[in-house]
Amino acid sequence: METRTDSSRTDSSRTDGPRSGGARAASRPARPAPHADLVLALGQGRATVETAGGKAARLDEMTAAGLPVPPAFCLTTGLFDLFLRETGLAAELRAAEARGADSGTLRDLVLSREIPEALARTVLAAYEELGRPRVAVRSSACREDSAAQSFAGQHDTVLDVFGEEALLAAVRTCWASLWSDRAAAYRENGAAGSIAVVVQEMVHADVSGVLFTVDPVGGRPHRLVVEACCGLGEGLVSGRVSSDFFAIDDRTLEVVEERVRYKVTKCASVTPGTIGMTKVDAADRDAPCLTGEQLTALARLALDVRAHYGTEQDIEWALRDGVLHLLQTRPITTRPRDTPREEPHSPYVSPQPDPVRKGTLWSRMDIGEIFVGLMSPLGLSFARYYQQHVHRDCAAALGVRDTGDVGLHMGYLQGHVYLNISYTAHLLGQCLPTRDQRHFTSRFVSEEADLSTYENPFGTFPGGLEDLLSTLHWVRSTATEMLTMKHRAEEMVTSRLYEFDRARRLDLTRMSRRELHAELARYLDFFHDAHVGYMPYYINAFGFYGVLTELCGTWLGAEGANLQNRLKTDMSSLRTVASAQEIWKVAQAAKARPRVMALIADTPLEEIADRLRADAEGRAFWQAEMEPFLRANGTRSRQEMELTHPRWIDDPSYLFQMIRRYAADGLTAEDIMGRSRARAEGDVLAAVRALPLPRRRTLETVISLYQLCSELRETTRMSMVTSIWLVRNVVYEVGRRLVAEGVLHSPDEVAYLDFEEVRAYLAGTRPARDAFPRTALDERRRLHDYHNRLPEPPLTFIGEHDPTRPARRGAAAAEGARLEGLGSSPGRVVGRARIVEDLVWQADEFQPGEILVTRYTDASWTPLFAIAGGVVTDIGSMLSHSSIVSREFNVPSVVNTKDATQRLRTGDTVVVDGDTGVVEVVETAGADEVAQTTEAASQDPAD
C-alpha cells in the first residue's frame, strides 16, 4: 500500500459521491485532448514500465488478463516530462540540483506550478471518459514493484478524489512525490527519473486486505495467507486496525487456519474526499470479515494471478457489495524459507541444558503490567535493554546479594515477555520472606500450570556460609529500606517533575545527532534510577499482601476468606485512583465553560487540543486545567514499556472521551471520589476485633505496611512511567528523521526499529541507511505480523510451549453458562456486559453501571472503573491493576477468565460474583440488541 496524503477525521458521517461503476458519460460533450497519446486506458496491453511505471504496467496486465481490476487510466511518463518542459521546471530542477538543493525544495518547486491548460484538458478528458467517478490517484514510478526492489510506500497516493480541480491537484501531488525525502533517499543514485500517475475508480471497500500466495513468514507449503480488515486497506498497512487471519490450502481451497479478532475501527471515507478512522458496525465486530464462499472466490483469483505471472505474488484486494476487486499485485521480494520456520518453544534466549529448559516455570502475571500483551519489535528490544542494564540492580535493591546471571532473569516467546520464575525464586531464596520458594512461586502461577510435580531445576540457594552472608545482607538492606523509603519516594517525585518540565521545554528537532545521543543517555540514567527505586515498593506491597492473606486465612478461618480484599485500607489517595478523580474535576471545569464544553463535544477527537489552544477561552482552560492534569498524569498509557504507544500527553483523545462522558452523565463528586472510600466490610471487622490483642496488633501492623508500600508504589510509579516517556521522545525523534531521509516509509515503522540500533546510530557516524537496513525492518515486520495472528500464549507454563497450535475460538456463552476465574474484588452485581478492546475508540460507548469486559487493564483504564458496575478480564491476578483498582472503587471483579472477551457479547446480561470468581450469563443479547446497544451508547452525549 502507498502513503496517502488525505486528511483524517474521526466523524463517522459520510456522504457518498456518485458511483459510476466505470460507466462512460456518453451524454457529456467530448473535450479536445491535445495530448491524448500520452494517456493510456489500462487493459489494452500497451503500458510498459518505462512509459507507465511499475504499478500501472501491472494493472494493465491484470486488466488485459480479464482479472477484476477497477477501471483506470494512466498519465504516462511522457505527459509528466512534457509538464516539466512546458512549465520550465526541467531547467529549474537541474539548476536547483546543481546548487545542492534538498528534496523538499525540489518538491515544492513542482507543487508551485499549475498544470498548463492543454495538459489539464488532456487529463480531464480521460477523467470524463472514465465516467467522473470518485477515484484514487496513485503514483507509478518506473522502478517500483519490481522483483528486485519494491518502491511501495515511497511515493504518494491521494484517495477519494472527486471533481476536476481536486483531480488536477492530486496529480501534481503524485508528480511532486518523485522528490519526496523518502523517495529521494530510497533511490540508489541521485537521478529522479520520471513518474506516471494512475487514476483508478475508487472502491469504497466493505472489506479489504492482502493475500500472499505463499506463507511469507512460516514458509509452510500450499498455504495462501489472507489478512482481512473492515474498510480500506490503508488501515491494515498502517497497523491502526485489527484484522482477521485465514490460511487456505491452495490445493483444496479449504480454510485450514482462522483467527478472528474483535474489530473496533476501520479506515473509510468520513466525508467526501476525506479518509479517516471510523467505527466498525457493532454486528460486524466479532464476525469474520469474509465468508467461506468469499474466501474460496478470493483464493481462486489468487491462483489465477500466480499462474499468470508464474511467481509468488503479494496481492491487494477489496470487497464492495459482495464483489471482489484486485487493486494491485507485486512479486514477493523476500523469499520465505524453503522449510517451515522453526519457532522457538522456550523463552530462553540462549541454549540451556534439557533439565533446565524443560523444567523452568515461566510467567507473565504481575510483572508490573508494563509488559502485558504482545509487544512490537521495538518494545521487545527495549525490554531486552531493561533486562541487561536495569533488572540486575532492581534485584539488588530488594536485598539480593547474588543477582546471578542476568541473561536468565527474563525470556521471550511469541512476542511476549516472560519472567523466569524458577531462577528468580532460586535467587530470592537468599531473602528471609522467600526462603520457602512457594511463597514467591504461588503468586505467579495461574491454573494453566500444574505444580503438583514441579521441582525447581535450579534447586535451592546454597546453604552454609553463603546463606548466612546473604541473610545478613538482606537484613541490613531491608532495615535501610524501611528507614529511607519515604525520603526516597519524595526525591523521586521531585526528580520526576524536574525531568518532565525540562523535557517540555526542549526542542529535540533542533538537536544534532551527538546532542540527541547525550539526551538519550541522560534519560536512560533516569530510567535506571526510577525502576530501581520503584522495585522495593512494588515487591514489598506484594509481600505484605501475601502475609495479610495468610494471616487472615490462618487466624480467622472461614471468616477470613477473602478478608484482605474487604478490609478498609483507606487507599483512595492512590495515584492511579486519583487520576479518575482529577479527570472528573477537569470535566466539571469544562462544563462550567459552555464554549469550552462545546468545543470538546463537537470537535473530532484528534483536533480538540489544537482547537482549544487556538481559542481564547479554550486556551485559558487548557492552561488552568489541562496542563496541571497532564503534568501529574500525562505520561500514562497502556502497556507502558511498549514505546510505540502514545501517552496521554502525546494524544489526549481518550481524556477528551472521558471528559465528555463525565460531563454528560451527571456524575457527582461522591460517585467518583466518595465511591472509592466505601467498603462492604460488614461484620468481618468484628472478627478482627475478637482476635487476641497480639494477633490483632500484628494484623493491623501488616495492614498499615501494605497500605504504606502501596501508596509509595503508586506515587513512585509515575517516575518509572515518565522515564519511559522520555526515552520514547528521543526514539520518535530519530524515527521522524528516518522518515525524512527515506529510511522509514512512515512513522508507523518506528515499531520495527531495534533499540540497540537506535543507540548505536546516535553514538556513531554511520549513515542512517546502513544503520537501519531495510531487509531487517521488513523481516521484523513479517515476524511481528506472524506473532500477531497466533493464539495468545498462556500466562504461565512449565518448560516449553508450542505457539503454532491451531487457535481454538471459544463458543459464545449461552444463557446459564458459567465462566470461572479468580474473584479479586468482593461483591455481586448484575449488569449488561460491554466488550472493550480499544480504550480510546470505545470510551464513549461505555455506560455507567455496565460490566467492563476486556482482556486486561492497566493504569490508563482507571477512569472507566469509576463508572463501571463490575469488571471481568481474560488476564489478571489478585495484584493486577484490574483487581487493585476494582477494590479501591468497590467494584466486583473477576479476573483470569481466559476467554470472556470471546465468549461474552456486548449486551449480554451477566452476574459477576467477585467472591466466588464466577461470571454467569443470565440473558444473551441478540444481534439486533447488540447493534442497538452500541449505536445508542456511541451517540455523543452532547448531541
Secondary structure, 3 states (H helix, E strand, C coil): CCEECCCCCCCCCCCCCCCCCCCCCCCCCCCCCCCHHHEEECCCCCCCHHHHHHHHHHHHHHHHCCCCCCCEEEECHHHHHHHHHHCCHHHHHHHHHHCCCCHHHHHHHHHCCCCCHHHHHHHHHHHHHHCCCCEEEEEEECCCCCCCCCCCCCCEEEEEECCHHHHHHHHHHHHHHHHCHHHHHHCCCCCCCCEEEEEEECCCCCEEEEEECCCCCCCCCCEEEEEEEEECCHHHHCCCCCCEEEEEECCCCCEEEEECCCCCEEEEEEECCEEEEEECCHHHCCCCCCCHHHHHHHHHHHHHHHHHHCCCEEEEEEEECCEEEEEEEEECCCCCCCCCCCCCCCCCCCCCCHHHHHHCEEECCCCCCCCCCCCCHHHHHHHHHHHHHCHHHHHHHCCCCCCCCHHHCEEEECCEEEEEHHHHHHHHCCCHHHCCCHHHHHHHCCCCCCCCCCCCCCCCCCCHHHHHHHHHHHHHHHHHHHHHHHHHHHHHHHHHHHHHHHHHHCCHHHCCHHHHHHHHHHHHHHHHHHHHHHHHHHHHHHHHHHHHHHHHHHHHHHHHCCHHHCCCCCCCCCHHHHHHHHHHHHHHHHHCCHHHHHHHHHCCHHHHHHHHHHCHHHHHHHHHHHHHHHHHHCCCCCCCCCCCCCCCCCCCHHHHHHHHHHHHCCCCHHHHHHHHHCCCCCCHHHHHHCCCHHHHHHHHHHHHHHHHHHHHHHHHHHHHHHHHHHHHHHHHHHHHHHHHCCCCCCHHHHHHCCHHHHHHHHHCCCCHHHHCCHHHHHHHHHHHHHHHHCCCCCCEEECCCCCCCCCCCCCCCCCCCEEECEEEECCEEEEEEEECCCHHHHCCCCCCCCEEEECCCCHHHHHHHCCCCEEEECCCCCCCHHHHHHHHCCCCEEECCCCHHHHCCCCCEEEEECCCCEEEEEECCCHHHHHHHHHHHCCCCCC
